Amino acid sequence: MSWLIRDVELADSTTAVDIRLEGDKITEVGSALPARGETEVDGHGAALVPGLHDHHIHLRGAAAARESVDCTRGLEVLRGSRAARIRAVGAGVSVDRHILDHIVPDRPVRVQHRSGALWMLNTAALAELEPLPHLPGVERDSNGAPTGRLWRLDELLRGTWPARGDLRALGQELTGYGITGVTDATPGLTETPRLLPQRVALLGERKLLLHDHDLPSYHDLLHRVHALHRRGLPVAVHCVTRVSLLLTLAVFDEIGTLPGDRIEHGAVVPDPVALRGLTVVTQPGFVAVNRERYVTEVDPEDLPHLYPYASLLAAGVHTLPSSDAPYGPLDPWAIMRAASTRELGPHERVSVRTVFEGYLHDGSLQPRTVSAGAPADLLLLGAPLGEALDAPDPSLVRHVWIGGQRVC
């Protein structure tokens, strides 16, 4: 299907233009383009921009979280679930199987900690995994019995219960936010999730997840990065502590970087200049939703360097926003507001426009424009861009095209 979108404002100009879409490409940009039988949409002078791209998300986890029990206010909510198998997320405490048995003794229960690093299983859920392998992430008591805490073992659990989560519904929610592409940051994921309209990039084997409770040796990490670099693959290194970042930077100092090498999270960055040549994919939403917890739980020496944004940009570090859903808020418009109004570390505030422009980069971290030959992945807002950025909100999303197909 072909489209002619009339009277729109592009991000780099205030002059109204028309845009022609044929197939999955933008084929023409100009003034008063002649109609050729396309379906026409009147933009009424509003902004037409490339669709937004979430640079770090976990699609299956985000879809499953929509249907899971929310334990952000405590574990007692588990008692009210009638599910035969209970999957829960957002727990702020670490408990063993005995505590979960006391709450739900008669059905399997799996509860994910809000950090995403820990799953807590009751006895019935553990029994379904027997024989449980002796892996470093399987916590055991002094007698060698599993406690129910499984650290960074999503791969062990994946597929052992019936698939949960409606990817179609998640795709519709992403579309409603104006998101036309995502980068799934799930480590080791090689199969692109289907059933959603968004373009999906995978980090896959390039994602190096540093377990903060069991960091690799310097030489082990050096070997892993070097092996990927030799194949021409940039790496994405998970760094949420000062120590993990310093370890990663030491490796890059020795072997150098490739274009596209990235730091995921960059939760604590004492020296932004040291990250020049890398991309940092950050999550401004964390500082908003976790502010009170960070104030009480984060080392005071780390607080001034927590999830930096402005200082990274000032140091010349390529910095892009993301959600890290389901562990952070999915709404990119809320993330724009959070980055521009943050109370914890106000010196790291950046403008809404800065965050918005970060969302206009593609899965290869390259900026996109509305121009002839570009993919027809577009977002038509309900207002001119300046007005939209003054009050960022998903209600601004009017129409969305992905691959030339209007999906919203």
Secondary structure, 3 states (H helix, E strand, C coil): CCEEEEEEECCCCCCCEEEEEECCEEEEEECCCCCCCCEEEECCCCEEEECEEEEEECHHHHHHHCCCEECCCCHHHHHHCCCCCEEEEEECCCCCHHHHHHHCCCCCEEEEECCCCEEEECHHHHHCCCCCCCCCCEEECCCCCEEEEEECCHHHHCCCCCCCCCHHHHHHHHHHCCEEEEEECCCCCCCCCCCCCCEEEECHHHEEECCCCCCCCHHHHHHHHHHHHHCCCCCEEEECCHHHHHHHHHHHHHHCCCCCCEEEECCECCCHHHHCCCEEEECHHHHHHCHHHHHHHCCCCCHHHECCCHHHHHCCCEEEECCCCCCCCCCHHHHHHHHHHCCCCHHHCCCHHHHHHHHCECCCCCECCCCCCCECCEEEECCCHHHHHHCCCHHHEEEEEECCEECC
